[in-house]
Amino acid sequence: MSNRLDNTRVVTFKEDYNIKGRTTPLYSKGSEYAIHHKTVEKLKSLGAKFDSKIFDEKGAVAKAKEAFLKQKQKELKEE
């Protein structure tokens, strides 16, 4: 696994997170983002409410391969 993906966390926000001076939330409730681990720590210290888990690289690659193969089979059937 690359270092870039080792440092990635998948974050799901439990409530809207907003910065002072903004009218719309920066992160809305229920939204999911892939964020660097240091940014996750900073958001937590600023009081954001969220669930965090390590990015599953193998699962993401398998899902992408499956979608690619499905699309390829669909194109072959259309020909």
C-alpha positions in Angstrom: 0.0 0.0 0.0 1.3 3.4 -0.8 2.1 5.9 1.9 -0.5 8.3 0.5 -3.3 5.7 1.1 -1.9 4.7 4.5 -2.5 8.3 5.6 -6.1 8.4 4.4 -9.2 8.1 6.6 -12.8 7.7 5.5 -14.8 10.1 7.5 -18.6 10.2 7.9 -20.0 13.3 9.6 -22.6 12.9 12.3 -23.7 16.5 12.1 -23.1 19.6 10.0 -19.7 21.1 10.4 -19.3 24.8 9.7 -16.5 27.4 10.0 -17.1 30.8 11.5 -18.3 33.3 8.9 -19.8 30.7 6.5 -23.5 30.4 5.8 -23.5 26.9 4.4 -21.8 24.0 6.1 -18.4 22.9 5.0 -19.3 19.3 5.7 -22.9 18.2 5.9 -24.5 15.5 8.1 -24.2 12.0 6.6 -21.6 13.0 4.0 -18.5 10.8 3.5 -15.1 12.0 2.6 -11.6 10.6 2.2 -9.4 12.9 4.3 -5.7 13.0 5.4 -5.2 11.7 9.0 -3.7 15.0 10.2 -6.7 16.9 8.9 -9.0 14.4 10.7 -7.1 15.1 14.0 -7.4 18.9 13.5 -11.2 18.6 12.7 -11.6 16.6 15.9 -9.8 19.2 18.0 -12.1 21.9 16.5 -15.2 20.0 17.7 -16.4 18.2 14.6 -18.6 15.1 15.2 -17.8 12.2 12.9 -16.9 8.5 12.6 -13.5 7.7 11.1 -12.1 4.5 9.7 -8.9 3.6 7.7 -9.3 3.6 3.9 -9.7 0.0 2.5 -7.5 0.1 -0.6 -8.0 -3.6 -1.5 -11.8 -3.3 -1.3 -11.8 -0.1 -3.4 -9.6 -1.7 -6.1 -11.8 -4.9 -6.2 -14.9 -2.7 -6.5 -13.4 -0.7 -9.4 -12.3 -3.9 -11.2 -15.7 -5.4 -10.8 -17.4 -2.3 -12.2 -14.9 -2.2 -15.1 -15.6 -5.9 -16.0 -19.3 -5.4 -15.8 -19.1 -2.4 -18.2 -16.8 -4.4 -20.6 -19.3 -7.3 -20.7 -22.2 -4.9 -21.3 -20.3 -3.4 -24.2 -19.6 -6.8 -25.7 -23.2 -7.8 -25.5 -24.3 -4.7 -27.3 -22.0 -5.4 -30.3 
